[in-house]
Structure formats: structure tokens, C-alpha cells
């Protein structure tokens, strides 16, 4: 193999596939002498790849883990698998790594050949996610395009559907992507409206870089995540919910996350504040906490909970002539519940 660079890449690829390579076998694979192989190993070490060598007749080489993450060589199948996995993680399947997943996905997609991108798109298109927790679906391709524009300081254009249903075309200078709960938000300077804006990514359509570069402006406060929280808090809602809960503030905060504000009343109780348009989410939170509580306001929440409670009580009563099934789906009179295979 006359091309030294190509031979080095081939050597690295071989070292990544086996825990240990005998020197003679590795030299034969590369069609070089063992002396040339030793020089190539030294070059890899200079590039930061930790290659161990054992001497003697049965001597050989092994790539071990080092102090830093060196570049990796991936075959087609591995690249597709990683891209699909990162898309899933970017959508929130694994809490806490959404933003990191988008950054990694952006790097992989940028160098991925079109034929592999088509394979990734096909896998994603015909795979139905089953992620608990609800929330709108976000296109990972759109996330990648936005992340690239943020990284490269390039203006971005897209269609946007506002909260009230109004559709507009936007031209922005993207600043940051922010994952919050089950949603993604883009913080950007709106070029035509001359101000900072927050856009829900699931309401974006066809984001595309214009290629026009810009100089990043200073975001008020400097914290993109806090900026998004403030923007969400400023949106008018129909109800201001206040509930006193006989549970610690820490326990309630773990359940409500950023969707509400919790303040401690004493060591064993707290007050929950939520701004909502409907009572479904407060009901889920209060049920998940599993503690007694008192509704401070609004009175409509008390009525809603009373009606919901009555429905649950009716559902828990035995049907006429029947018995309540147990948790396994088996009826008390010997019948079986209907189940599906998982």
C-alpha cells in the first residue's frame, strides 16, 4: 500500500476491530514489513492513539483506552446505528443528554455520505417511537440543520406556526437550541422584527441556512435556558393554580420539574404554583406526588378534581354480577383479562 495516509487509516481501522493483533499478521494485512509497521504505530502514538506493544516471537499490538477521546473510524453499519441512536436520544428518549446528542449528531451528519443519510432517514421514517411522557415530535433533521446554523453563525430561514395558529416566514440569526421538558426551543434574533425571540422547534417548517454569516449578538442575561423559561412564564394562561401539599418541597419539585414553582411552608409541607390553560397536568402532578393537599385557588380546580375523583370511584366499583380484576388482568371469578404481546 504505497499511500502512507491510506495505510495509516487502514491500520487504525484494524486496531479498532480487534483487542490484539500479532505483529506478523497485522503487517501481512497491510502488505508492509514489520519495520514499516512499527513506524506507522509510532505515528499513531504521536497523533494521540494509545497503542500498546508486546515484544518477542508472539509480539503484537493492541489499541487501549487513553486519557482523551481520539477520532474514530466507523464502517457504514456503525455510522448508521450511531446516527439513529443519537436521533432517538435527541428526541428526549434519554433525559439529560438531548443537547449533547444534537451536537454529536450534527458532526456525524455533516460528514456522512448521501447514501448513508438516506438509510438513516428511511430507518427513522419507518420506526414508531414509544417514548413515555408525551410531548410533540421533533424532526432530528431539523434539529441538525438548526444546530449547524448556530455553530457556523449563519442566518436561518423557516416557516413558523405561532401559538394562535398564524403562519409566517422567519429570517433569524440563531443563537442556541434549548431542550426544556419534552420540547426544543430555538433562541434567535429575528432579523425582520428586530428583537430576540423564542421558537418552538416542533412548530418550525423547513429550516434552511441562507449561507449569510453574522456576528453573534449578546443575549440579555447571557443564559439561553433562563431566557426561554422567562419567555414561557410571560405567556398569558387561563388559570393560576395554587395548592398546599403535605409533602416536602424537594419531593414535589422532583415531580413538577420546571412546569411549576414550589416553595416550602415548613419541613413537611409546601406550596405549588402553576400557570396552566387546563387542569390535566396539575391533576397528573398531584396524583404522582401521592400526598394530601388543599386547593387554594382557583375554585374551578376543586370542581374538576371532584368530578375526576367521582369517575375514578365509579370505575373502582365491581360491575353488577362481576368482580374487579387484579393487577395481572385475571378476574376474581376465574376469567382472564385481555392482554397484548410485548
C-alpha positions as CSV (number, residue, x, y, z in Angstrom):
1,X,0.0,0.0,0.0
2,X,2.0,2.9,-1.3
3,X,-0.1,5.8,0.1
4,X,1.1,6.3,3.7
5,X,-2.1,8.2,4.8
6,X,-4.4,5.5,3.4
7,X,-2.3,2.8,5.1
8,X,-2.5,4.7,8.4
9,X,-6.3,4.8,8.2
10,X,-6.4,1.1,7.4
11,X,-4.1,0.3,10.3
12,X,-6.3,2.3,12.7
13,X,-9.4,0.6,11.4
14,X,-7.8,-2.8,12.0
15,X,-6.7,-1.9,15.5
16,X,-10.2,-0.8,16.4
17,X,-11.7,-4.1,15.4
18,X,-9.5,-6.5,17.4
19,X,-8.4,-6.4,21.0
20,X,-5.0,-7.8,20.0
21,X,-3.1,-8.2,16.7
22,X,0.0,-10.3,16.3
23,X,2.7,-8.2,14.6
24,X,3.2,-10.5,11.7
25,X,-0.5,-10.9,10.9
26,X,-1.0,-7.1,11.0
27,X,1.9,-6.5,8.7
28,X,0.6,-9.1,6.2
29,X,-2.8,-7.4,6.3
30,X,-1.2,-4.1,5.3
31,X,1.3,-5.7,2.9
32,X,4.2,-4.0,4.6
33,X,7.3,-5.1,6.5
34,X,7.2,-5.3,10.3
35,X,9.7,-2.4,10.4
36,X,7.3,-0.2,8.4
37,X,4.5,-1.3,10.7
38,X,6.5,-0.2,13.8
39,X,7.0,3.2,12.2
40,X,3.2,3.5,11.5
41,X,2.5,2.5,15.1
42,X,4.8,5.3,16.3
43,X,2.9,7.8,14.0
44,X,-0.4,6.8,15.5
45,X,1.0,7.3,19.0
46,X,2.2,10.8,18.0
47,X,-1.4,11.5,17.0
48,X,-2.7,10.5,20.4
49,X,-3.7,6.9,19.8
50,X,-2.5,4.8,22.8
51,X,-1.1,1.6,21.2
52,X,0.5,-1.0,23.4
53,X,3.2,-3.3,22.0
54,X,4.5,-6.6,23.3
55,X,7.9,-7.9,22.1
56,X,9.1,-11.4,21.3
57,X,8.1,-14.1,18.8
58,X,4.4,-13.8,19.7
59,X,4.6,-10.0,20.0
60,X,1.8,-7.7,18.7
61,X,-0.2,-4.6,19.2
62,X,-3.3,-3.5,21.0
63,X,-5.2,-0.2,21.0
64,X,-6.2,0.6,24.5
65,X,-8.3,3.4,26.1
66,X,-6.4,6.6,26.7
67,X,-6.8,9.9,28.6
68,X,-8.6,11.6,25.7
69,X,-11.1,10.6,23.1
70,X,-9.3,10.2,19.7
71,X,-11.1,10.3,16.3
72,X,-12.8,7.0,15.5
73,X,-13.2,5.2,12.1
74,X,-16.7,3.8,11.6
75,X,-17.9,1.5,8.9
76,X,-21.3,2.1,7.2
77,X,-23.3,0.0,9.6
78,X,-21.8,1.6,12.7
79,X,-22.3,5.1,11.4
80,X,-26.0,4.4,10.6
81,X,-26.5,2.8,14.0
82,X,-24.9,5.8,15.9
83,X,-26.9,8.3,13.9
84,X,-30.2,6.6,14.6
85,X,-29.4,6.2,18.2
86,X,-28.4,9.9,18.5
87,X,-31.7,10.9,16.8
88,X,-33.6,8.9,19.4
89,X,-31.7,10.5,22.2
90,X,-32.1,14.0,20.8
91,X,-35.8,13.5,20.8
92,X,-35.7,13.0,24.6
93,X,-35.7,9.2,25.0
94,X,-32.8,9.6,27.4
95,X,-33.3,12.5,29.8
96,X,-30.5,15.0,30.2
97,X,-28.4,14.3,27.0
98,X,-30.7,15.8,24.4
99,X,-28.4,18.8,23.6
100,X,-25.3,16.7,23.7
101,X,-26.9,14.2,21.3
102,X,-27.7,17.0,18.8
103,X,-24.1,18.3,18.8
104,X,-22.8,14.8,18.2
105,X,-25.4,14.1,15.5
106,X,-24.5,17.4,13.8
107,X,-20.9,16.3,13.5
108,X,-21.8,12.8,12.1
109,X,-24.4,14.0,9.6
110,X,-22.0,16.7,8.2
111,X,-19.5,14.1,7.0
112,X,-21.9,11.3,6.3
113,X,-22.3,10.3,2.5
114,X,-25.7,10.9,1.0
115,X,-26.3,7.2,0.6
116,X,-26.0,6.7,4.3
117,X,-28.1,9.7,5.1
118,X,-30.9,8.2,3.0
119,X,-30.6,4.9,5.1
120,X,-30.8,6.8,8.3
121,X,-33.8,8.8,7.1
122,X,-35.6,5.6,6.0
123,X,-35.0,3.9,9.3
124,X,-36.3,7.0,11.2
125,X,-39.3,7.4,8.9
126,X,-40.5,3.8,9.4
127,X,-39.8,3.5,13.1
128,X,-42.6,4.3,15.5
129,X,-41.2,5.7,18.8
130,X,-42.8,4.6,22.0
131,X,-41.4,7.2,24.5
132,X,-43.4,7.7,27.6
133,X,-44.3,11.2,28.7
134,X,-46.0,12.7,25.6
135,X,-44.8,15.9,24.0
136,X,-44.6,16.9,20.4
137,X,-42.4,15.1,18.0
138,X,-39.3,17.0,16.8
139,X,-37.6,16.2,13.5
140,X,-34.0,15.3,14.2
141,X,-33.0,16.5,10.6
142,X,-34.5,19.9,11.5
143,X,-32.6,19.9,14.8
144,X,-29.4,19.1,13.0
145,X,-29.9,21.9,10.4
146,X,-30.6,24.5,13.2
147,X,-27.6,23.3,15.3
148,X,-25.3,23.7,12.2
149,X,-26.6,27.2,11.6
150,X,-26.0,28.1,15.3
151,X,-22.5,26.6,15.2
152,X,-21.5,28.3,11.9
153,X,-23.1,31.7,12.7
154,X,-25.3,31.5,9.5
155,X,-28.7,33.1,9.1
156,X,-31.6,30.7,9.1
157,X,-35.0,30.9,7.4
158,X,-38.0,28.8,8.1
159,X,-41.8,28.7,8.3
160,X,-43.4,29.1,11.7
161,X,-46.8,28.5,13.1
162,X,-47.5,30.7,16.1
163,X,-49.4,29.7,19.3
164,X,-52.6,31.1,17.8
165,X,-52.2,29.3,14.5
166,X,-50.8,32.2,12.5
167,X,-48.3,31.1,9.9
168,X,-45.3,33.3,9.0
169,X,-42.0,33.2,7.3
170,X,-39.0,34.0,9.5
171,X,-35.4,35.1,8.9
172,X,-33.3,34.8,12.1
173,X,-29.8,34.8,13.5
174,X,-29.8,31.6,15.5
175,X,-28.1,31.7,18.9
176,X,-28.8,28.4,20.9
177,X,-31.0,25.3,20.9
178,X,-32.6,24.7,24.4
179,X,-34.2,21.4,25.4
180,X,-36.8,22.0,28.1
181,X,-39.0,19.2,29.3
182,X,-40.2,17.2,26.2
183,X,-39.8,20.3,23.9
184,X,-37.0,22.0,22.0
185,X,-36.7,25.8,21.7
186,X,-34.6,28.0,19.4
187,X,-33.4,31.2,20.8
188,X,-32.6,33.6,17.9
189,X,-32.5,37.3,16.9
190,X,-35.4,38.0,14.5
191,X,-33.9,40.0,11.6
192,X,-37.2,41.5,10.4
193,X,-38.8,42.1,13.8
194,X,-35.5,43.4,15.3
195,X,-35.6,41.5,18.6
196,X,-34.8,38.3,20.5
197,X,-37.4,35.6,20.0
198,X,-38.0,32.0,21.2
199,X,-39.4,29.5,18.7
200,X,-40.7,26.0,19.5
201,X,-38.9,23.7,17.1
202,X,-41.9,21.4,16.6
203,X,-43.7,24.4,15.1
204,X,-40.8,25.1,12.6
205,X,-41.1,24.1,9.0
206,X,-38.2,23.5,6.5
207,X,-35.4,25.3,8.4
208,X,-32.6,26.1,5.9
209,X,-29.3,28.0,6.2
210,X,-29.1,31.0,3.9
211,X,-25.3,30.9,3.9
212,X,-25.1,34.5,5.1
213,X,-22.8,34.9,8.0
214,X,-23.4,37.2,11.0
215,X,-21.8,38.3,14.2
216,X,-23.4,36.9,17.4
217,X,-25.2,39.5,19.5
218,X,-25.2,39.5,23.3
219,X,-28.3,37.7,24.6
220,X,-30.0,39.6,27.5
221,X,-28.9,37.8,30.7
222,X,-26.5,35.6,28.8
223,X,-28.3,32.4,29.7
224,X,-30.3,30.9,26.9
225,X,-32.1,28.4,29.1
226,X,-33.2,31.0,31.5
227,X,-34.3,33.3,28.6
228,X,-36.6,30.5,27.4
229,X,-38.1,30.0,30.9
230,X,-38.8,33.7,31.2
231,X,-40.5,33.8,27.8
232,X,-42.7,30.8,28.7
233,X,-43.6,32.4,32.0
234,X,-44.6,35.6,30.3
235,X,-47.2,33.8,28.1
236,X,-50.7,34.5,29.5
237,X,-52.5,31.5,30.8
238,X,-56.1,30.9,31.8
239,X,-55.5,29.7,35.4
240,X,-53.1,30.4,38.2
241,X,-53.1,27.3,40.3
242,X,-52.0,27.4,43.9
243,X,-52.1,24.1,46.0
244,X,-50.8,23.4,49.5
245,X,-49.3,19.9,49.6
246,X,-48.4,17.9,52.7
247,X,-45.1,16.7,51.3
248,X,-41.6,18.2,51.3
249,X,-40.7,20.8,48.7
250,X,-37.9,18.6,47.3
251,X,-40.3,15.7,46.7
252,X,-42.8,17.9,44.9
253,X,-40.1,19.7,42.9
254,X,-38.9,16.3,41.5
255,X,-42.3,15.6,40.1
256,X,-43.3,19.0,38.8
257,X,-39.8,19.8,37.4
258,X,-39.8,23.2,35.6
259,X,-43.5,23.2,34.9
260,X,-44.3,24.8,38.3
261,X,-42.8,26.7,41.2
262,X,-42.5,25.1,44.6
263,X,-41.9,27.0,47.9
264,X,-41.5,25.3,51.3
265,X,-44.1,26.1,54.0
266,X,-42.3,24.0,56.6
267,X,-40.2,20.8,56.8
268,X,-43.2,18.6,55.8
269,X,-45.3,20.8,53.5
270,X,-45.0,23.2,50.6
271,X,-47.0,25.4,48.2
272,X,-47.2,24.6,44.5
273,X,-47.7,27.4,41.9
274,X,-48.6,26.5,38.3
275,X,-49.8,28.6,35.3
276,X,-52.0,26.5,33.1
277,X,-54.7,26.6,30.4
278,X,-56.3,23.3,31.5
279,X,-56.3,21.2,34.7
280,X,-55.0,17.9,33.2
281,X,-51.3,18.5,34.1
282,X,-51.9,19.7,37.7
283,X,-54.0,16.6,38.2
284,X,-51.2,14.4,37.0
285,X,-48.7,16.1,39.3
286,X,-50.9,15.9,42.4
287,X,-51.6,12.2,41.7
288,X,-48.0,11.5,41.2
289,X,-46.9,13.2,44.4
290,X,-49.2,10.8,46.3
291,X,-49.8,13.2,49.3
292,X,-52.8,15.0,50.8
293,X,-53.3,18.6,49.6
294,X,-55.6,21.6,49.8
295,X,-56.6,23.7,46.7
296,X,-56.0,27.4,47.5
297,X,-57.1,28.6,44.0
298,X,-58.9,28.6,41.7
299,X,-62.2,27.1,42.7
300,X,-62.6,25.6,39.2
301,X,-59.7,23.2,40.1
302,X,-61.7,21.9,43.1
303,X,-64.7,21.2,40.9
304,X,-62.5,19.5,38.3
305,X,-60.8,17.2,40.8
306,X,-64.1,16.3,42.5
307,X,-65.6,15.2,39.1
308,X,-62.5,13.3,38.2
309,X,-62.4,11.6,41.6
310,X,-66.0,10.5,41.3
311,X,-65.2,9.0,37.9
312,X,-62.3,7.0,39.5
313,X,-64.6,5.9,42.3
314,X,-67.2,4.6,39.9
315,X,-64.5,2.8,37.9
316,X,-63.3,1.1,41.0
317,X,-66.7,-0.4,41.9
318,X,-67.4,-4.0,41.0
319,X,-69.6,-4.4,37.9
320,X,-73.0,-6.0,38.5
321,X,-72.5,-9.8,38.7
322,X,-68.8,-9.4,38.3
323,X,-65.7,-8.9,40.3
324,X,-62.8,-6.5,40.0
325,X,-59.8,-7.9,38.1
326,X,-56.4,-7.9,39.8
327,X,-53.3,-6.1,38.6
328,X,-52.3,-9.1,36.4
329,X,-55.6,-8.8,34.4
330,X,-57.1,-12.0,36.0
331,X,-60.7,-11.8,37.1
332,X,-61.6,-12.9,40.6
333,X,-64.1,-15.4,39.2
334,X,-61.6,-17.2,37.1
335,X,-61.8,-15.1,33.9
336,X,-58.8,-13.7,32.1
337,X,-58.0,-10.2,31.1
338,X,-57.2,-9.4,27.5
339,X,-53.5,-8.6,27.0
340,X,-51.2,-8.0,24.1
341,X,-47.8,-9.3,23.5
342,X,-44.9,-7.0,24.3
